[in-house]
């Protein structure tokens, strides 16, 4: 007795303090008590409880069995014994069901049946075993045994809805639709919106010829699952059989939306009278046209869609749909409709189709498709210079991504040179100049390419004097040959014709800065700010050049402080001016006297960049200003690489079509010295170039990475 009580004390303390060693001591004391007195009911009972608490079912069951042998009327012993027997039986039953499922999955159906029967012998009220046995017999086409098992499962738990479906399926297999109907109606009494129940009952009613009752069930099933084909198809068939063709057409149109190739629906529309279809198409065109005039684009789209439902090959409706989707910036839908129209437009009724399609492919980054479409557009519009420019730009990008074959480029080369020899269309000369200047003629070297480019662009200017694009391209080629006086001369000629050309002002500013002609560079940048006052690039360059001008001045530090005070005064006078705050932020990290900005200067820069961002969250420059600070902090050892990447991603979310946004994100990836993200950087640089093929900085960064990767040919292409 003392050993038993001591064991109980150890067990209680071990359970209270979660001390396994004390629990073990308690068990050992109880075992000692049993050795001293094998007839001790209490010792066996307490040891059984201890084993039960530890989850040792067999050991616990052994002890409680001994308790009942010694004292058959022991109430708590019986409770524990029965509970453990149930646990053991349930565990064996679950194992049996798992084994049966494995046999069933492997096609060993007879073995599976035996396992289920063994489970039922252990647990006659195991509803899962009865239900799965019934389904297994159904699979084996033993419908009588299946029904017996499923009826038993239903008796055990009539709330399981899938049993009613299984029973109905069995009754249908043995040609007892009335019994199946009873099961399904009982199911729907419990769950009125059970899709399979509604659909199966609809089929039974339909087979009996009860059309109205079947329609009621199918429509209810459609309300539950509007995307399932079968009830919609049967509704179309039933209304067609009732000669209600208008309603049938509505349902069959829904069928086509889900399954465009459905033969039943296609046959229905094919069998509509030609005159009826034609009349409906004319009416739909009239309604669509009226909706367009009223500016109701969605309604117009709806009517053009209805025309496609009636005539899938209607070119006019396809083109109109493409145009309307494009106007709503629904570019995927517009592309699809234009592609369908292109296949239908064998006689080139809509010559602008390939041009529109090409522009959409460019927007979506589908380079190969863009080149194909623009090549066709070029044949339709031989004097459209913009088509030529875009075609060569996309062809260059196609080549950069290794999507072009040597044969394709040779074919383009021969075609362009043949056109130049046989005609005097300045567009041909312009195209040739672009082709060779972009390095697409692999048969000539770099110097020859520059020479031929100059000759081609000069020929353009002979045929079309004052062509600004040709002048701009000629200046680029002159720059590659370091003919800087000619570059300056051409840019000034362009400004005479177009004084607000931001591109040319920027190029002149860069040229003047490279020649240390600072006042002239600043003049160009100030003119740029009048044209594009929200461009942070110009604000930053003015600050950069201002600092560069003071590099060799004796009182440099004093003048830098004065300049910074000027920017501070402007920002304080205009606290809600985005660019004033942006400029001040950049001034703080640029105009300091040290090699790198101090901690205080960095903090002030962050403050004013964030203030600029709060003034106009859609202006991307404050985001990039913060990125500059984070990059500088990373260089000084703070490791703000992730912050730089995150702020650039945030800017990209504001405008995904901004070349600069992709470039800046590429820079953030490229400047990450903790993790090699060169591949991610290259991807963003390519996106920037795709959006702006003349993005020099992006080309340069790509070239640098290619060079590091020893991909010298690709690097050379980008440097060129």
Secondary structure, DSSP 8 states (H G I E B T S, - for coil): -HHHHHHHHHHHHHHHHT-HHHHHHHHHHHHHHHHH-TT-HHHHHHHHHHHHHTT-HHHHHHHHHHHHHH-TT-HHHHHHHHHHHHHHHHHHHHHHHHHHHHHHHTT-HHHHHHHHHHHHHH-TT-HHHHHHHHHHHHHTT-HHHHHHHHHHHHHH-TT-HHHHHHHHHHHHHTT-HHHHHHHHHHHHHH-TT-HHHHHHHHHHHHHHT-HHHHHHHHHHHHHH-TT-HHHHHHHHHHHHHTT-HHHHHHHHHHHHHH-TT-HHHHHHHHHS-HHHHHHHHHHHHHHHHHHHHTT-HHHHHHHHHHHHHH-TT-HHHHHHHHHHHHHTT-HHHHHHHHHHHHHH-TT-S-TTHHHHHHHHHHHHT-HHHHHHHHHHHHHH-TT-HHHHHHHHHHHHHHHHTT---HHHHHHHHHHHHHHHHH---HHHHHHHHHHHHTT--TTS-HHHHHHHHHHHHHHHHHHSTT-HHHHHHHHHHHHHTT-HHHHHHHHHHHHHH-TT-HHHHHHHHHHHHHTT-HHHHHHHHHHHHHH-TT-HHHHHHHHHHHHHHTTT-TTHHHHHHHHHHHHHHHHHHTTT-HHHHHHHHHHHHHS-SSSS--HHHHHHHHHHHHHHHHH-TT-SHHHHHHHHHHHHHHHTT---HHHHHHHHHHHHHH-TT-HHHHHHHHHHHHT-SSS--HHHHHHHHHHHHHH-TT-HHHHHHHHHHHHHTT-HHHHHHHH-
